[in-house]
Amino acid sequence: MTTAPNQSLQNASQHGFAPLAIARIKGAQQANTIAIYLIYAAIIAFMVFGTIASIKMFHDNTLLYRLFFNLPYALIGLTIPITLYDAFIIYRYRLNQASMVRMTIGVSTIVLIGGLLFADTAWLGLSCWLGVAFLFKVSFKRFFDFLAVSNEPESAPHEE
């Protein structure tokens, strides 16, 4: 009788991933999608407010300059906690190599803190965080593509 619970447990999991783990990974993927939308919003804000601020009539408008300069930084800054959560999920469930996760988070953090402390700028460090979000997007996509392919029924061999 001990095999029945084990079989039902294996049927409930997909390639060793419990349904709760898959739900957490899907949640992290959705959070990463929000982070990527924030990145796109930062790029659009930079382009729109930069274009408007470059018009001669608005050269002296401090609000437009602040929106052009600070809004993209703030939007990218909002993605950092989301990206750290995604990194934890990816690291925890081994969706990517652990060394790659540590390297991307470490380099992005060092460049951001180093830029703020020594160069009085954050643009290079924040651009590193842009890349991390897109790297994690690919990791989530590969994982769910793997699950989708592994769940397809195998076709029967053709007999001649």
PEKAFEN-V104544 format. One record per backbone hydrogen bond with DSSP energy under -0.5 kcal/mol. NH is the residue of the N-H (numbers start at 1). CO is the residue of the C=O. Records with the same first field share a line. If there is no record, write none. Layout:
# PEKAFEN-V104544
NH: CO + CO
This chain:
# PEKAFEN-V104544
4: 1
5: 1
6: 2
7: 3
8: 4
9: 5
10: 6
11: 7
12: 8
13: 9
14: 17
15: 13
17: 14
18: 16
22: 18
23: 19
24: 20
25: 21
26: 22
27: 23
28: 24
29: 25
30: 26
31: 27
32: 28
33: 29
34: 30
35: 31
36: 32
37: 33
38: 34
39: 35
40: 36
41: 37
42: 38
43: 39
44: 40
45: 41
46: 42
47: 43
48: 44
49: 45
50: 46
51: 47
52: 48
53: 49
54: 50
55: 51 + 52
58: 55
59: 56
61: 58
62: 60
65: 61
66: 62
67: 63
68: 64
69: 65
70: 66
71: 66 + 67
72: 67
73: 69
74: 70
75: 71
76: 72
77: 73
78: 74
79: 75 + 76
80: 76 + 77
81: 77
82: 78
83: 79
84: 80
85: 81
86: 82
87: 83
88: 84
89: 85
90: 86
91: 87
92: 88
93: 89
94: 91
95: 90
96: 90
101: 97
102: 98
103: 99
104: 100
105: 101
106: 102
107: 103
108: 104
109: 105
110: 106
111: 107
112: 108
113: 109
114: 110
115: 111
116: 112
117: 113
118: 114
119: 114 + 115
120: 115
121: 115
126: 122
127: 123
128: 124
129: 125
130: 126
131: 127
132: 128
133: 129
134: 130
135: 131
136: 132
137: 133
138: 134
139: 135
140: 136
141: 137
142: 138
143: 139
144: 140
145: 141
146: 142
147: 143
148: 144
149: 145
150: 146
151: 147
152: 148 + 149
